[in-house]
C-alpha cells in the first residue's frame, strides 16, 4: 500500500473510531435511541448532533474510556506471569465498569454530576454491587460474578497495601490469586453483556470502516 493510501486508511479509521465513540456516549445518555435504525441513520444523527453543537458554541463534555487499555494490560501481565499486577489492572477495570453504569443511571434519576461523583467516591465496591444497584433500579449482578469482583478487589488491596499487614500469614497465597485469575475472564465477558443490556438495550453498535470511505458511491 502506498504512503498516501496508508494515510487515507488511517484517517478513515480515526474518523470511524471518533464517530463510534460519540455514538456510544449519545446512546448511553439517551440522546440517541438506536432501535430500528440502520448504521447510516445512526451516523446521520451523530453528525447532526455534532453540527448543532458546533453552531451552539457550547462545551462538549468528553470522557475518555481507558478500559480497553486496562484490559489489554491486565491480560498481558497475566500472560507474563505478573499475577499481582494483573489483579491490580483487572480490579481497576471492574471498578471503572461499575462506576460507568452508576453514572449512566444517576443522570436518568435526576442526580447532579456533583452528587453522582460523590456517590461513586463514598460507596464501597460491595455497596456498588449490592444495595446501590437496587436503589438506582438497576439489575443485580449475578452472585458468583459479584463475589469474583469483590475477591479481585480484596486481592488488589492486599497487594497495594501489603506493607500495612501485621503478619505475612494474612497475605493471599499465589494459589488464591491464581484461582481468581482463572475465572476472571468469564466475569469480564459477563460485565460487557450487562453493560450492553443496561446502557445500549442489548447491542452496542459497531460502525463499518466502509461507511467512512470517500470513494463510496463514486463508481
C-alpha positions as CSV (number, residue, x, y, z in Angstrom):
1,X,0.0,0.0,0.0
2,X,1.3,3.5,-0.9
3,X,2.1,6.1,1.8
4,X,-0.8,8.1,0.5
5,X,-3.2,5.2,0.7
6,X,-1.9,4.3,4.2
7,X,-2.6,7.8,5.5
8,X,-6.1,7.7,3.9
9,X,-6.9,4.5,5.6
10,X,-5.6,5.8,9.0
11,X,-7.8,8.9,8.6
12,X,-10.8,6.8,7.9
13,X,-10.2,4.6,10.9
14,X,-9.7,7.6,13.2
15,X,-12.9,9.1,11.9
16,X,-14.8,5.9,12.4
17,X,-13.4,5.5,15.9
18,X,-14.3,9.0,16.9
19,X,-17.9,8.9,15.5
20,X,-18.5,5.4,17.0
21,X,-17.2,6.7,20.4
22,X,-19.5,9.7,20.3
23,X,-22.4,7.5,19.2
24,X,-21.9,5.2,22.2
25,X,-21.9,8.2,24.5
26,X,-25.1,9.6,23.0
27,X,-26.9,6.3,23.2
28,X,-25.7,5.8,26.8
29,X,-27.1,9.2,27.9
30,X,-30.4,8.7,25.9
31,X,-29.8,11.4,23.3
32,X,-30.0,8.8,20.5
33,X,-32.3,5.8,20.6
34,X,-30.8,3.1,18.3
35,X,-33.9,0.9,18.0
36,X,-34.9,0.1,14.4
37,X,-32.3,2.4,12.9
38,X,-29.7,1.5,10.3
39,X,-26.0,2.3,10.8
40,X,-26.4,5.1,8.2
41,X,-29.3,6.5,10.2
42,X,-27.1,6.5,13.4
43,X,-24.2,8.2,11.6
44,X,-26.5,10.9,10.3
45,X,-27.8,11.5,13.9
46,X,-24.3,11.7,15.3
47,X,-23.2,14.2,12.6
48,X,-26.4,16.2,13.2
49,X,-25.7,16.4,16.9
50,X,-22.1,17.5,16.1
51,X,-23.2,20.3,13.7
52,X,-25.7,21.6,16.2
53,X,-23.1,21.6,19.0
54,X,-20.6,23.4,16.7
55,X,-23.2,26.1,16.0
56,X,-24.2,26.5,19.6
57,X,-20.6,27.2,20.7
58,X,-21.3,25.1,23.9
59,X,-18.9,22.8,25.7
60,X,-18.7,19.2,24.8
61,X,-18.2,17.0,27.8
62,X,-15.7,14.4,26.6
63,X,-14.9,11.5,28.8
64,X,-12.1,9.1,27.9
65,X,-12.7,5.4,28.5
66,X,-9.5,3.7,29.5
67,X,-10.9,0.3,29.9
68,X,-9.6,-1.2,26.6
69,X,-6.1,-0.3,27.6
70,X,-6.6,-1.6,31.2
71,X,-7.9,-4.9,30.0
72,X,-5.2,-5.4,27.4
73,X,-2.5,-4.6,30.1
74,X,-4.2,-6.9,32.6
75,X,-4.2,-9.8,30.1
76,X,-0.6,-9.1,29.1
77,X,0.7,-9.1,32.7
78,X,-1.2,-12.3,33.4
79,X,0.4,-14.0,30.4
80,X,3.8,-12.7,31.5
81,X,3.3,-14.2,35.0
82,X,2.9,-10.9,36.9
83,X,-0.2,-12.0,38.8
84,X,-0.3,-9.2,41.3
85,X,-0.1,-6.5,38.6
86,X,-2.7,-8.4,36.6
87,X,-5.1,-8.4,39.6
88,X,-4.5,-4.7,40.1
89,X,-5.5,-3.9,36.5
90,X,-8.5,-6.3,36.4
91,X,-9.8,-4.7,39.7
92,X,-9.5,-1.3,38.2
93,X,-11.3,-2.4,35.0
94,X,-14.2,-3.8,37.1
95,X,-14.4,-0.6,39.1
96,X,-14.4,1.6,36.0
97,X,-17.1,-0.6,34.5
98,X,-19.5,-0.5,37.5
99,X,-18.8,3.2,38.0
100,X,-19.8,3.9,34.4
101,X,-23.0,2.1,34.9
102,X,-23.8,4.0,38.1
103,X,-23.0,7.4,36.5
104,X,-25.2,6.5,33.5
105,X,-28.2,5.7,35.7
106,X,-27.6,8.7,38.0
107,X,-28.4,11.1,35.2
108,X,-31.7,9.5,34.5
109,X,-32.8,9.7,38.1
110,X,-32.1,13.4,38.3
111,X,-28.8,13.4,40.2
112,X,-26.4,16.3,39.5
113,X,-22.9,15.5,38.3
114,X,-21.5,16.6,41.7
115,X,-23.9,14.2,43.5
116,X,-23.1,11.3,41.2
117,X,-19.3,11.8,41.7
118,X,-19.9,11.9,45.5
119,X,-21.9,8.7,45.3
120,X,-19.1,7.0,43.4
121,X,-16.4,8.1,45.8
122,X,-18.2,7.5,49.0
123,X,-19.5,4.0,48.4
124,X,-17.6,0.7,48.6
125,X,-17.4,-1.8,45.8
126,X,-19.6,-4.1,47.9
127,X,-22.3,-1.4,48.1
128,X,-22.0,-0.6,44.4
129,X,-22.6,-4.3,43.6
130,X,-25.4,-4.6,46.1
131,X,-27.9,-2.1,47.6
132,X,-26.8,0.8,45.3
133,X,-27.9,-1.1,42.2
134,X,-31.3,-1.7,43.9
135,X,-31.6,2.0,44.8
136,X,-31.0,3.0,41.2
137,X,-33.3,0.3,39.9
138,X,-30.5,-1.5,38.0
139,X,-30.5,-5.3,37.6
140,X,-28.5,-7.1,40.3
141,X,-25.1,-8.6,39.2
142,X,-25.2,-12.4,39.3
143,X,-24.0,-13.5,42.7
144,X,-21.0,-15.5,41.6
145,X,-19.7,-12.7,39.4
146,X,-20.2,-10.1,42.1
147,X,-18.2,-12.4,44.5
148,X,-15.4,-12.7,42.0
149,X,-15.2,-8.9,41.5
150,X,-15.1,-8.4,45.3
151,X,-12.4,-11.1,45.6
152,X,-10.3,-9.4,42.9
153,X,-10.8,-6.1,44.7
154,X,-9.6,-7.7,48.0
155,X,-6.6,-9.2,46.3
156,X,-5.7,-5.9,44.8
157,X,-6.0,-4.1,48.2
158,X,-3.8,-6.8,49.8
159,X,-1.2,-6.2,47.1
160,X,-1.3,-2.4,47.1
161,X,-1.4,-2.1,50.9
162,X,0.8,-5.2,51.7
163,X,3.2,-3.2,53.9
164,X,0.4,-2.4,56.4
165,X,-0.4,-6.1,57.1
166,X,0.8,-7.1,60.5
167,X,1.6,-10.7,59.5
168,X,2.7,-12.5,56.3
169,X,0.1,-15.2,57.1
170,X,-2.6,-12.7,56.1
171,X,-1.1,-12.2,52.7
172,X,-3.1,-14.0,50.0
173,X,-1.4,-17.1,48.6
174,X,-0.3,-17.4,45.0
175,X,-2.9,-20.2,44.6
176,X,-5.6,-17.9,45.8
177,X,-4.6,-15.3,43.3
178,X,-4.3,-17.9,40.5
179,X,-7.9,-19.2,41.3
180,X,-9.3,-15.7,40.8
181,X,-7.4,-15.1,37.6
182,X,-8.6,-18.5,36.3
183,X,-12.2,-17.2,36.4
184,X,-11.8,-13.5,35.8
185,X,-12.4,-13.5,32.0
186,X,-15.8,-15.1,32.5
187,X,-16.7,-12.1,34.7
188,X,-15.3,-9.6,32.2
189,X,-17.5,-11.1,29.5
190,X,-20.5,-11.0,31.8
191,X,-20.0,-7.4,32.7
192,X,-19.7,-6.5,29.0
193,X,-23.0,-8.2,28.4
194,X,-24.5,-6.5,31.4
195,X,-23.4,-3.1,30.2
196,X,-24.8,-3.7,26.7
197,X,-28.1,-4.7,28.2
198,X,-28.4,-1.7,30.6
199,X,-26.8,1.1,28.5
200,X,-27.3,0.0,24.9
201,X,-30.6,-2.0,25.0
202,X,-28.7,-5.2,24.4
203,X,-26.5,-4.2,21.5
204,X,-23.6,-1.8,21.3
205,X,-23.5,-0.6,17.6
206,X,-20.3,-1.0,15.6
207,X,-19.8,1.2,12.6
208,X,-18.1,-0.3,9.5
209,X,-15.0,1.4,8.1
210,X,-16.6,1.4,4.6
211,X,-19.2,3.9,5.8
212,X,-16.4,6.5,6.1
213,X,-14.8,5.8,2.7
214,X,-14.5,8.9,0.5
215,X,-14.8,6.6,-2.6
216,X,-18.2,5.2,-1.5
217,X,-20.7,5.6,-4.3
218,X,-18.4,7.1,-6.8
219,X,-18.3,4.1,-9.2
